[in-house]
Amino acid sequence: MNIRANITASSALKIGLIINPVAGLGGPLGLKGTDGDIAARALAAGAAPRAGERALIALKALAPLRERLTILTGPGEMGERVVREAGFQAVVPDGSGNATATSAADTTRLAAGMAPEAALLMFAGGDGTAHDVMRAIGEATPALGVPAGVKMHSGVFATTPQTAGQAALNFLTLPPERRETEPGEVLDRAADPAGGYSMVFHGVLQTPRSGALTQNPKAMAAVGDEAALDGACARAAEITADGRLTIVGPGSTMRRVKRRLGDEGALLGVDVYRNGELAAGDVGEADLLNLAREPARIIVSPIGGQGFLFGRGNQQISAEVIRRVGVDNIVIVASEEKLVALGGQPLITDTGDAALDAMLAGYRQILTGRNRKTVFRIGHAQIEGGAA
């Protein structure tokens, strides 16, 4: 595609950008989102906002459009600061809300106001933000999520901030009549009476047709090779008895490991074991950095349907934690069914550290049964999506 020629021929463009400033705050602390008072708790505990930083990465990919692109956005940290920092013209609609205190109502009001003028509405947040946007605009305007939250099960997000910008650039440089969209599912999780959780389908947003640049929605576990998976989890539990500190990630597969250790563990949290016994439960990044001063390993399982190994729902196991533990001390557990369901796509990582993501990439062994291992490829989300 000759992007420069398309830009020259096109008329002025307008897009919308909404940043949820508190999105993702709870991830490194082991909190399960930013709903309710969790954002205030996370800030009080020293959590650093990251949604603006990730939105800025996405906007940098739109640099070829800088002379023609006007960005409708929210005040202050809801977008205006980041848009101006990226060198774009920012237009803040009247009545956009408070520049410091934001809410879901601000997101829906902004989205509804921007939709009639915007060729594309981008938003930085998680599943809750996606739901707010969907309630405001339905399927009227193409929308694309910049992944910045704790929960990102929906199929409306790009794989990384970089690929969000690339997908937006690809979409906007096409003539309007050639811009194709496809429905992206908006999902969120809800607790169930048994102590687990289920996925709730809220509806769809029309997203730019972007191929591998956007993620699949999370798939719930299917009943398949249960015996093999139980065997793999039993084997994973057994290796924790060697005295080394073992960090066990979140999710239903990891809960099987925790139950094998005689502990229910945190379904959506990270637990730490030593000699097969719980040493610290539902921990955050700071706890892990402190604990991992001694030799340690990490046991994780990829997210079904998406293939994310790090960077979705387990932000407590941050890039710094992984570096401290060492990339060779990671044990991956997954059912063969989960791997086959990826349709040939690799497992992917989005740690926020491009150099670490590159270190994690390559062919690695996956524990799929008690005495069974499969070699599977891990890719870098930015590379797999085709971003530079």
ABEGO torsion letter per residue (X at the ends): XBAAAAAAABBBBBBBBBBBAABGAAAAAGBAEABEAAAAAAAAAGBBBAAAAAAAAAAAAAAAAAAABBBBBBBEAAGAAAAAAAGBBBBBBBGAEBAABBBAAAAAAAAAAAAAABABBBBBEBAAAAAAAAAAAEAABBBBBBBABABBABAABBABAAAAAAAAAAAAABBAAABBBBBBBBBBBBBBAAGBBBBBBAEBBBBBBAEAABBBBBBBBBBBBAAAAAAAAAAAAAAAAAGBBBBBBBEAAAAAAAAAAGBAEBAABBBBBBGGBBABBGBBAAAAAAAAABBBBBBBBBBBGAGBABGBGAAABBAAAAAAAEAAABBBBBBAAAAAAAGGBBBBBBAGBAAAAAAABEBBBBBABAABBBBBBBBBAAAAAGBX
